[in-house]
Amino acid sequence: MTKSMKQVVFQEFGKPEVLNTVEVAIPQAGPGEVIVKIHASGINFSDSLRRRNAYFQPTPLPYVLGSEAAGEIVAVGEGVKAPFQLGTMVLAILPYGGGYSEYVTALAQYCIPLPESIDPKSATAIFVQGSTAQLMVSQLAGKMEGKTALVNAAAGGVGSLLVQLLKLQGAKVIAACSTTEKLAFATKLGADAGVNYTTPNWSQSLLDFNSEKQVDVVFEMVGGEVYNESLKCLKPGGKLIVYGCASGIQGHIHPEYFVDHSLSQFGFNLAYQIGNHMGIWQEQMGKVIQLMAEGKLEIATSHSFSLDQAAEAHRQLENRNTTGKVILIP
């Protein structure tokens, strides 16, 4: 093993240009730790929030982004036991970042051995996207068989998994995306129909498709006018599940609207779920791994970048030019 490695770091907050590739020493494994040679690292929208100092948790400087990485264990620290041994392929969950690197230190207890049927690129979608989608469906949406769901940003990392998970439950799924190409992608994953949420009054297009019937559940993470139109798609007694606001624009609906239509809004935050419902999170992530191993979930990883292209990867993600999981390949 070489003594140095590449790593992407930022020392000030700002635009993607603040991400710089540097050469640093490969870390050593301490007690309970392993060193993972990274084959693929995940990029998440929360990374861009940290880079801009807009994340809900403080980000210390300098900082190396990357909350998940898949790769091979190449060194183990004192006290680390099987199955975490040299050569084991794992998904390393990195609560303090570090994934934008060629090697990373990870606590063995935060590593998940990977079945041979799950390749490293696909594995990067298990933690953030997989956990988020599965927990929202299983813990918030309720039984969806025979019901109808609207999935906004249905071609994204979480949205593409929501489409598939909901179809596995027997739901009708209407995908909402910003381009014709993304709608085609969501349809390929199983969506029954699609609407372009950049067009005015797109909620009426949804009703036209759905025999003038509104939907039971909406999964929303765009914000702004998309949020407003989404509420018009909900039937009385329906659920709105919000797990982000990618546009950064606040929706404006009077609270009385929720009262008049007996609507419920739920917020979802993965960090909160892990911190307060660890057992449920572990159980549901295990279900995602099982579905992937059985070939029942398709993980799109067509947008891959090198470490030196991390800034470009952020630009593409923020400009909504990507579908599925966006990854770095060291």
N, C-alpha and C positions, 0 to 999 in steps of 0.2 A: 504494500500500500504506500502510495506517495505521501509526502509530508505536508503538501499544501493543496488547496482547493479553491475553486471559484465560488463566490457568494455575492448575492445582490443585496445591497444595503442602501438605506437612505438616512441622511444626517440632518435633514430639514424637511418640513412639510411642504407639499406643493403639487405641481403637475407631474405627469409621468417622468419627466426629465430628471427628477430628483433621484430616480433609481439608478444606482451605479454598480457595475460589476467590479469586485476587488479580489485580490488574492490574499488568503488568510491560511493559518495553520489548521490542519485537520484536528478536531477536538479529540480528547482522550475520554474514555468511558470511566465514569466514577461509579461508586456503589449503587447497584440497582439500575444502572444505565446500559444502553447498548449504543453502538455507532452503526448507523444505517447508510450504506452507499445508495444514494437515491437514483432510482430509475425514472420516476415521474413525480412531479409535485403539482398539487392543485392550486389554481388561482380562483379566488372568490371575490364577489363584489365587495365584501367587507374589507378586503385588502386595499381597495381604492379608497375606502372611507378612512382607514388607518393612515394611508399615505397623505390624505388631505386633512388629517387631524379632525375628522368628522365622526369618528367611531364613538359608540356610547361608553367605551372604557378608555382610560388614558393609554397613550402609546409612548413609551420612553424612547429617547433618541440616544445613539443611533439604533435602528431597528431593522431586523431581517424578517420579511413577511413569510407567510406560508404556514398554514395550520394543519396541513396533512401532506404526507409524502409516502410513497410506496417504494420499497427497495429491499436490498439484501443486508442482513446483519453481518458486519465484518469485524466487530470487536464487542466483547461483553465485559462488564464490570463485575466487581465482587458481589456475590449474592444472587446473581442472575441465574435462574435455573431453566430447564426445559419447559416449554418448547422453544425458548429464545436462545438459540445456539447459533454458532457460525454457519452461514449459508442459508438460514431460514429467511424466506420472503415474508415481509410484514407490511402492514399499513401502520405507519407511525402517526399518532395524533399528537400535535404540537401546540399546546395551549398558549405558549409564549412565543410562537413563531419559530423561524429557522429553516423553513422548507425551501426557500429560494437558494439552494446550495447544492453542491455535489455530494456532501456528506452532512449528516446531522446527528446530534446527540438526542436520544429519546429515553424517557423512563420506560423500562420493560413493561410496567403495568399499563402503560398507555399504547402498547403495541398489539396488533391483532394479526396472528398468523393467517396468511392468505392461501386459500385452496389453489391448486395448480390451474383450475379452470378460470380463475380471475386474473387477467393480466394487469400489470402495474398501472397502466394508464386508466383503465376502467376502475381500478381500486381507489383512485383519488376522489371518486364521486361518492364513496360510501359514507364518509363522515358527515360533511356539511350538507351536501345535497340529498343524499340518501336518508340520513337521520331526519332532516327537516321535513321532507315529503312524507315519509312513513309515519312520523309522529303526528303530523297534522291530519292525515287521513285516519289513523287509528284512534287518536285521542280527542280530536276536535270535531271532525266531520260526522262521525258515527257511521252506522250501517248505510252504505250507498247503493246497495243492489236495487235496481229499478228506479233510482233517482237520477237527477240531472245536475251536473256540475259545470261551472264556467271556470276555466283555468287561464288567468292572464299571464303574459310572458311564457306561453306554453312551449316555446322552443328553447328556453333557457335551461340551466342546469337543474334547478328544482322543478320548474314547470314541465319539462320533458319526462321526469320521473313521476310527477303527479298524474299526468295523462295515463301512463301505463299502470300505475297502482290503482287508479280509479276504475280503469277498464277491467282489471283483474277482479275487482269487487262487483262487477256487473252494472256499473253506472253508465249513463250516457254522458259523453264529455264534449263540451264545446270549447274549442281552443281560441284564444284571442292573442294576436301577435301584431307586429308593426309592419310586416312585409308579406308579400305573396309567397316568397321563398320560405319564410319561417312557417307560414300556415301549411305549406305543403309538407314540411318536415314534421310538424305536429300531427298531420293527418296520417303520415306514414307510420307514426308510432301508435296510431289507433284512435285518434280523435274522430268523432262522428261528423263534426262540421267545424268551420272556422269563421271568425270575423276579424276584420282589420280594425284595431282600436285607434288608428290614426284618422279615421274617417268620421265626419260629424254624425251625431245621433246613431252611433253604431249599435246601441242597445236595441233599436228597432229591427236591425238586420238579424239579430239573434232571435227576436220574437217571431220574425217572419219564418225563420227556419224551424223554430220549435212550436209551430202551430199556435202562435200567440201565447204560449205558456212560458212563465218565468221559471227560473232555475231554483233548485233547493239550496245549493251551496256555491259560493264564489271564493276562489283562492286569489288573493290580490297582493301585488308587491310593486306596482308602478306609481300610484299616487296621482294627484292632480285630477284632471278631467276624466282619466280612466277610472279612478276611484268613484267619481260622481256617477258616471254612466253605469258602472258595475252595480251600484245600488238599485238602479232602475230595472236591472235584470232579475232581481231577487223577488221570489214570491212571498206573500205574507207568511211570517213565521220562519223565513229563511235565515241562513247563517252566512256572514261575511268573515272570512279568515284572512287577516292581514299579517304578512311576514316580512314586509319591507316597504320602501318608498324610493325606488330607483331613480325616479325623475327629480327627487328632492323638492317636489311641489306638493303642498298640502291640499287635500281635498276639502271641499266646502259643502257640507250637507247639514241642514239644521237638525238638531237632536230630535225635534218633534217628528221628523220623517221616520225615525226608528220606532217611535211610539205609535204613530198612525198605522204602520205596517207590521208592528210586532216583530221587528228584525233584531237579530243578535250579532254583535261584532266581537270577534276574538282576536287577540294579538298573540303572535308566536315569536319567541326568542329562544334559539337553540341553547345559548349559554345558560339561560335561566333553567331550562329543562334539565340540562346535564347537572347543574349545581344543586337542584332541588328534587329531582326525580331520577337519580342515577340508575336505579334498577330498571325502570321502564325504558329509559334511553338504551341501555345495554341490550335489553330484550328486543326492542324494535330494530336496532342496528343489526342484530343477529338475523332477524327476518329478512332484511335487505340483502345481507350476504348470502343467505340461503337462496333467495330468488335469483340473484345474479349467478350463483353457482349452477342453478338449474336451468339457466338460459332464458328466464322469464322476464328479465329486465334488460333492455338494450341501452348501453351507455355510449352516447356519441362523443367521440374524442377527436374530431377532425381539426380542431383548432389547437395545434401544438406549436410551442415556441421554445427557442433555446434560452439559456440564462441571459445571454447578451441581448435578447429581444424582449426582456421583461417589460420595459417601458412601452414598447409597441403592443404587447399583449394587453396592457392596461388601457391603452387608447382604444383598441378594438372592442374590449369589453364595455367600456364606458360609452362608446358610440353605438352600442347595440348591434355590432357587426358579427356577433358570434352566436352559435347554437350549441347546446349541450354543454359538456364540461370543458373548460379551458385549462390547459396544462402546460407546464414547463418540463422540458427534457434536458437534463444536464449533459 
